């Protein structure tokens, strides 16, 4: 499960950075790479949305503090 969560976290970060660029510079990197109405653009957005949903589970998991002894 950790691998899936790391992949989803990476996709969520990509989505957040893309929204940051849209907000600050009015530049959408995903659309610039794949095209505005391209199917692959919609697939990327769908994967980012699913990754965000998976990451909701991270909010519900207890925090595990690991201290070196």
Phi and psi in degrees as GROMACS dihedral restraints (atoms count N, CA, C in turn):
[ dihedral_restraints ]
;  ai    aj    ak    al  type     phi  dphi    fc
    3     4     5     6     1   -62.0    20    10
    4     5     6     7     1   -37.2    20    10
    6     7     8     9     1   -64.6    20    10
    7     8     9    10     1   -45.2    20    10
    9    10    11    12     1   -60.4    20    10
   10    11    12    13     1   -42.7    20    10
   12    13    14    15     1   -65.0    20    10
   13    14    15    16     1   -37.1    20    10
   15    16    17    18     1   -68.5    20    10
   16    17    18    19     1   -40.5    20    10
   18    19    20    21     1   -62.5    20    10
   19    20    21    22     1   -45.2    20    10
   21    22    23    24     1   -65.6    20    10
   22    23    24    25     1   -38.2    20    10
   24    25    26    27     1   -63.5    20    10
   25    26    27    28     1   -41.6    20    10
   27    28    29    30     1   -61.1    20    10
   28    29    30    31     1   -44.0    20    10
   30    31    32    33     1   -64.4    20    10
   31    32    33    34     1   -38.3    20    10
   33    34    35    36     1   -65.1    20    10
   34    35    36    37     1   -38.4    20    10
   36    37    38    39     1   -65.8    20    10
   37    38    39    40     1   -42.5    20    10
   39    40    41    42     1   -58.8    20    10
   40    41    42    43     1   -44.7    20    10
   42    43    44    45     1   -62.5    20    10
   43    44    45    46     1   -42.0    20    10
   45    46    47    48     1   -65.4    20    10
   46    47    48    49     1   -41.6    20    10
   48    49    50    51     1   -65.8    20    10
   49    50    51    52     1   -38.2    20    10
   51    52    53    54     1   -63.0    20    10
   52    53    54    55     1   -44.9    20    10
   54    55    56    57     1   -64.2    20    10
   55    56    57    58     1   -34.3    20    10
   57    58    59    60     1   -63.3    20    10
   58    59    60    61     1   -41.4    20    10
   60    61    62    63     1   -68.0    20    10
   61    62    63    64     1   -36.2    20    10
   63    64    65    66     1   -63.6    20    10
   64    65    66    67     1   -44.7    20    10
   66    67    68    69     1   -69.3    20    10
   67    68    69    70     1   -40.7    20    10
   69    70    71    72     1   -85.0    20    10
   70    71    72    73     1   -39.7    20    10
   72    73    74    75     1  -121.4    20    10
   73    74    75    76     1     1.5    20    10
   75    76    77    78     1    53.8    20    10
   76    77    78    79     1    41.9    20    10
   78    79    80    81     1  -128.5    20    10
   79    80    81    82     1   120.8    20    10
   81    82    83    84     1  -103.1    20    10
   82    83    84    85     1   106.3    20    10
   84    85    86    87     1   -65.2    20    10
   85    86    87    88     1   -40.0    20    10
   87    88    89    90     1   -61.9    20    10
   88    89    90    91     1   -45.7    20    10
   90    91    92    93     1   -69.1    20    10
   91    92    93    94     1   -32.0    20    10
   93    94    95    96     1   -67.3    20    10
   94    95    96    97     1   -34.4    20    10
   96    97    98    99     1   -80.6    20    10
   97    98    99   100     1   -46.3    20    10
   99   100   101   102     1  -106.0    20    10
  100   101   102   103     1   -12.0    20    10
  102   103   104   105     1   105.6    20    10
  103   104   105   106     1   154.8    20    10
  105   106   107   108     1   -69.5    20    10
  106   107   108   109     1   -49.9    20    10
  108   109   110   111     1  -109.6    20    10
  109   110   111   112     1    22.5    20    10
  111   112   113   114     1   -73.4    20    10
  112   113   114   115     1   147.2    20    10
  114   115   116   117     1   -61.2    20    10
  115   116   117   118     1   -40.2    20    10
  117   118   119   120     1   -65.1    20    10
  118   119   120   121     1   -32.3    20    10
  120   121   122   123     1   -61.8    20    10
  121   122   123   124     1   -44.1    20    10
  123   124   125   126     1   -66.2    20    10
  124   125   126   127     1   -35.9    20    10
  126   127   128   129     1   -65.3    20    10
  127   128   129   130     1   -43.4    20    10
  129   130   131   132     1   -61.2    20    10
  130   131   132   133     1   -45.9    20    10
  132   133   134   135     1   -61.7    20    10
  133   134   135   136     1   -38.0    20    10
  135   136   137   138     1   -66.1    20    10
  136   137   138   139     1   -43.9    20    10
  138   139   140   141     1   -63.3    20    10
  139   140   141   142     1   -38.4    20    10
  141   142   143   144     1   -65.5    20    10
  142   143   144   145     1   -40.3    20    10
  144   145   146   147     1   -65.1    20    10
  145   146   147   148     1   -43.5    20    10
  147   148   149   150     1   -63.9    20    10
  148   149   150   151     1   -37.1    20    10
  150   151   152   153     1   -63.4    20    10
  151   152   153   154     1   -39.9    20    10
  153   154   155   156     1   -62.3    20    10
  154   155   156   157     1   -39.2    20    10
  156   157   158   159     1   -66.0    20    10
  157   158   159   160     1   -42.6    20    10
  159   160   161   162     1   -61.7    20    10
  160   161   162   163     1   -38.8    20    10
  162   163   164   165     1   -68.7    20    10
  163   164   165   166     1   -18.0    20    10
  165   166   167   168     1   -58.9    20    10
  166   167   168   169     1   -34.0    20    10
  168   169   170   171     1   -59.8    20    10
  169   170   171   172     1   -28.7    20    10
  171   172   173   174     1   -64.9    20    10
  172   173   174   175     1   -29.5    20    10
  174   175   176   177     1   -69.1    20    10
  175   176   177   178     1   -27.5    20    10
  177   178   179   180     1   -91.1    20    10
  178   179   180   181     1   -11.3    20    10
  180   181   182   183     1   -84.4    20    10
  181   182   183   184     1   143.1    20    10
  183   184   185   186     1   -68.2    20    10
  184   185   186   187     1   144.8    20    10
  186   187   188   189     1   -75.5    20    10
  187   188   189   190     1   125.7    20    10
  189   190   191   192     1  -102.8    20    10
  190   191   192   193     1   111.6    20    10
  192   193   194   195     1   -91.5    20    10
  193   194   195   196     1   121.7    20    10
  195   196   197   198     1  -113.2    20    10
  196   197   198   199     1   114.7    20    10
  198   199   200   201     1  -108.2    20    10
  199   200   201   202     1   138.9    20    10
  201   202   203   204     1   -75.7    20    10
  202   203   204   205     1   139.5    20    10
